[in-house]
Amino acid sequence: MYPGEGSILWILITASLIWLVGLSVIVWKSNLFLKKLFPDKSGDFKEKLEQSLLAVERIESFRKKNLENVQKVYLKRYNPYHDTGGDQSFSFSLLDGHGNGLVITSLHSRSGTRVFAKPVKGGKEDGFEFSGEEKVVVEKAILKEKL
């Protein structure tokens, strides 16, 4: 035996034991994590993955169906005639997820109130020219959704 050979051997054994304990702790924690991730024993990983993918497909289908509902709304009050007091007139947009819908405008004057409805297709005019306020409410409704 060489001088110090026994102490080197003990150092290697101690290092190996520490390494083994460290790996055991890592494996133990990984098993705990997997048990928390999949708590029940009724199925394997493939079944769980298929259930998750089915849930994602249902969510995507729900999202696509909801694009047809009113989602983007904006209201602007203003005074188009400067001889009347207050912001009694308004433009109001109701748009779905595709930017289709309508703009309702009410113009209030001393002689009466007029109400107009104009269709919107893809966030643009559809057959009737928009006033400046109507353009604003459509643009703001579309931008509001993206915020």
QUIHUCOR-V839035 format. One line per field, one symbol per residue. ss: DSSP state (A for helix, B for strand, O for the rest). phi: phi as a letter, one per 30 degrees, with the letter a starting at -180 (. if undefined). burial: 1 if it has 24 or more other C-alpha atoms within 12 Angstrom, else 0. A space follows every 50 residues. Layout:
BEGIN
ss=???
phi=???
burial=???
END
This chain:
BEGIN
ss=OOOOAAAAAAAAAAAAAAAAAAAAAAAAAAAAAAAAAOOOOOOOAAAAAA AAAAAAAAAAAAAAAAOOOBBBBBBBBBOOOOOOOOOOBBBBBBBBOOOO BBBBBBBBBOOBBBBBBBBBBOOBBOOOOOOAAAAAAAAAAAAAAAO
phi=.ddidddddddddddddddddddddddddddddddddbdccdkcdddddd ddddddddddddddddddddbcbabbcacdcdcccicdcabbcbbcdcic labcbbccbddlbcbbbbdbbiibdbjbdddddddddddddddeddd
burial=00000000000000000000000000000000000000000000000000 00000000000000000000111111010100000001111111111111 11111111000000001111001110000100111111111100000
END
